[in-house]
Amino acid sequence: MERYWHWSDRLADQLLGLNKDTYVITAGITPSGPVHLGSVCEFLFPEAIYRALKLKNNKTVKMYFIVDVLDALDSVTVDLQDYSDIINQDMGKPLKLARDPKGEFRSYAERYVNELRYVMSKFKVHLELVEVSDMYDQGLFDKYTLIYLQNIDKVKEIIQNTSGRELPKDWNPVMPICSKCNRIDSTRVMSYDAITGDYEYICNNCGNTERTNIKEHRYKLQWRLHWPSWQAIMDSDIEGGGVDHFTKGGSRDTAVRIHTEILGRNPPIGYKYGFVLLDGKKYSKSKGVGMYVRDMIELIPAEIIAYHLLKYDLEENIDFNPTKEKILGMIEDFEDAAKIIPSDNLTRGDRKRYSAFRLFGRHPKVAFKEMLLYYSIYRDWNRVKIHIPIDEYYTEFIENWYKRGFVPDDYDFSYKPKKIDRFRDLVESWNPNMSPLDIHNSVYDYAQKNGVAANEIFKYLYNHLIAKDRGPRLGKLVYALGVERVKSDIL
Ligand SMILES: [Zn+2]
């Protein structure tokens, strides 16, 4: 058996092995589109490490979420297709300098940074969101930029060697932002002074040439240097990334060598994680596959989404497909995990479920399904409360399911009793002392004794109670409606 039940335990122990007073966890994201489940992992996984660490040892932990608002705008996302004309005019500009095409925010970046803040607040994570442009503006990168310029041949060799790609002869660590057209993807440094930080660039888009200095902070470093630099600035102890960064030839390999050979420091601990898949396809911001998280969190409590993203092995691809038929099962899985008692006899899967719940769980006062059933019948929480205790936390989700047509078919009904002329003796045999299971079993007993298929009885009774061929478990339904009431309505 493995020593660790969950990857967050293993990484927390690795951090504690550094024996520091304060630990720093960093993570990063490019806010170029709506928040999808892949972006949730970018802040959820560091949060899991944070929580695992706090469960072991109450040391100070700082956690920064670096939002790369200087990344170039490079595609039109599905949710903004109608604004592609405006967006296309701003292609190649840093997200922070591109316009919000709807004119609702100060910039393109702000639209999605706002959404990110909102989603993160729902997940109650402890990461401090930092816009990378603020770090540049404060001059935090300047020192590193000079180091890279002074060691440009070595830096270039490291990038070529680790990426397996030949860089152009005039390659430069600095990516200037054109002062005329604001593009960052079409500029090229022509000359520089590695001591003063002066440099001259040309913009291939508008033809602008300019002499400036890195202290003007109108530039960004090449990604493979940008990443280790923010890790060094924050003094990061751990930062993960997707498989694309951690594959051979990926930017993690470069970062490790930049840290050790150029910056003379230890690289942060690295960890890589898999993709979130929807029916085997990668969730992607530009393609808009799957529900946006801003909509999903109105339908599924954030804790339950987190639980389902954390109950896997770290490098395993996560299949997450929240259809209205599947969500109820996902919620039940979460509620069952609340009941897992840790022991050495647990299966591997249950150890992970237990651990994920331990990090992001919330003990429900009553089962979601139970509340859904009673709400389907009464459509009024005050009336539901007469019959069962309710968990206030679930009420808005259930209401949203009804508002947005997200109720699974079995629960999408209203009570429409009709008099029966078959199976009367079965219904007559029911009494208010029977449990839902007693009622359910009575149908099977009756079926056996009378040589009728149980399915036929169920179908007939559903039709006379809710005017459908099927519904929630019959015993539960009759019990929730009230045996006396059902008997007087249909007999
Ligand atoms: Zn230009």
Residues whose N, C-alpha, C, O or C-beta is under 5 A from the ligand:
A	BS01	ZN	C178 K180 C181 N182 C203 N205 C206 G207 N208
